[in-house]
Amino acid sequence: MCSESALFDRNPDVEVFGIVQAPIHKVWELFRPFGKENLEWWKIYETMEILPPGNDKVGCIRRFKLSVQDTIFDELLVARDDENFSEQYDFVQVEPPIPGLKAISTFVEFSPFLNPITGTETATKVRWYSYTEASPLPVKQELMAMQNKAYSGAIKYLNSAFNFSGKSKKMVLPNYAKQLSSNPTSVAGFMKNLYQILEQVHADVAVEQTEKWKYQTYENKPELPDVDLTKLPRAVKGLPHSEALDPTRQGMFFKRINEVLYSEIGIKDRFADSGDIYQAVAGRYTGETRYIIDNWHKDREFASQFLNGLNPMTIKIVKDVEEVPENMRGLNYKGQSIVDLICAKRLLMVDLPELKNVKPYKDMYTYPATALIVQDSEKGETFVDMVGIRLNDELPVYTPQSPKNRWMLAKLHMKSADNQVMQFIWHLGFGHIAVEPFAVAFHNSFPPDVDHPIRDLLAPHFKDTIGINYVARHTLISNVMPFTDKTFSTGTAQGLEIMLNAWLKWDFEASSFPRQLSERGFDREQSDGIENYYYREDGFKLWDIFGEYTTDFVNAAYTNDDDVANDTMIKQWVTEMRDPDKADISSFPENISSKKQLAQVLQNIIWKTSAGHAILNFAQFDYGSYVPNSPIAMLAPMPEGEEDISDEYLKTALPHTLDRILFQFTASYLLTEPSRFRFAGPDAIAPLEKRFPEVQHRANLRFAALSADIKVRNMKLKDAGKLPYPYLDPENLPPSIDI
Ligand SMILES: [Fe+2]
């Protein structure tokens, strides 16, 4: 609704937004009458009537008296738009007059509100706003305060009219509050547990420390007697004094917890405003992921996150139809068969066989799911889209043409399954736990008091890794009360089992960035034809800089290959890395005998301690804080049958209790606390500044140039309304695994 008047060329003086929990046609039907019908739902009036000649149409005037005062107001219906569900009414006069009041124009606009889970229209958004001409300022301010209260109140009255029993929000929220205070996985529970861990930290660091750190194995879980968790990567024994997270680092952690706690203060109002508990948990201090909240349910967004979202590590290019599960080979995309898409180099797949024998923990569900994804283009823009999802061999294959809610449930299960694999295998497994034996062997082979160039180079890359792993061991996967037991579909023991199975196939060289990509069909030159895989694009640039950096370093530190081969400390390091009683990394090179080989080993290690972890860790809030985008558990299976499932079933399949929602939200927020150290920018590390300043300088220039490149690309993405990919920007990238 527009007006020619200059009055409306500015922002409204008062503007209130709200949600009415009823479909728009019903809300409009109730709101539309301008006269006495309003008395039935708008409970602030004692009387209201349309003045003679009395027709309820544009141009009529209503007269009303508020219940709380003897003032009589007249208002003129200026415009009413039944197609767009909007109305304008103007103040005409008031008796007794309010000195200084000249004009008030009020607008009410309704628009449909889509349920963020089901995509169906279930509620109505309301925008109620006005422009006021009054002076002096205190008079105007008093009027504005009254209007603000009146509009908010009107929205509440509209809501009451449709929720007379009061069943919905008001009954649910106290339950949420109760869960919050009683469940150990709630935010308050986090605090309690973390303080217990601090006590444990103090007990462990008080133990006598040895100069050389010792190793220990993970303990087996009684619930999985046949799974030998002692074969997981070695951990340090106890907690060496120097590795306990320092008070500043611990303080950063508690600061984040407090930020979540303080953000929860407005949860009730935010839930009342949005009707969406998943976005209501995000508050003032934590911020929210607005793009994801608005777009998570779209197929293209869903597909694109396997390239650049929470887990870019499993997607692969399909090169042969034999790779595609049999029951998916008959699918098509816009009339093109699976074989056509493979031949056109457009078919991608995310396959999660790691979950094949997993029996979900207690009341949760997960599937060894497979997603087929296609690269497509429209109007010059290339994107990825969904072809179909297979959850297991028994259930039918689901596609965008399946019944709407079944397709959504298949997508939710796919993402949740991917989350199990991402968190247990890639993040906690390869990202944290697998790097610990490297950290211990590094300390023992290049002790802090020994002057060796490799000590200088690598020290910042192991900063706080043992400390943060220690916290993870005593929280996420602890033997006493593992946080991941009731919160991840696999539960802790089976999460560790899939981690172990993946670890037993892990190889130092084969897990390098280019080899891992190549295994999945992607190359540096992008000859595969897949576009916008920013993890790959930024990753190769960063990988090359790491390579130039370690090559420059080796050239500065060693004159020739013999110098490397004869370095006794390198020999000791290699021996400890491979020793089955120590670090036990049997795929670590047997000998490091040339400058080139040493540079490559160092390049691989620096990648693993930085980018390899960061791309998984720091995407957690962006893609995991809004639970429906990437649930860590699913609470209902895909039911048998062909017919569609209800909205209600879909809702209960997602983590829907406040403790579960808050656990995932809080964990994603805590674990994305930025590091104190980066590769570029004001917090940049400069480990070679003293020993090889030229090498450091060249590396700094390269990191800064890459940072600038990524920023420009991200700016373009933002301008195009898309999400940036900031995780490999050296200004964001921590050199070590410290969170
Ligand atoms: Fe992490």
Residues whose N, C-alpha, C, O or C-beta is under 5 A from the ligand:
A	BS01	LIG	N617 I739
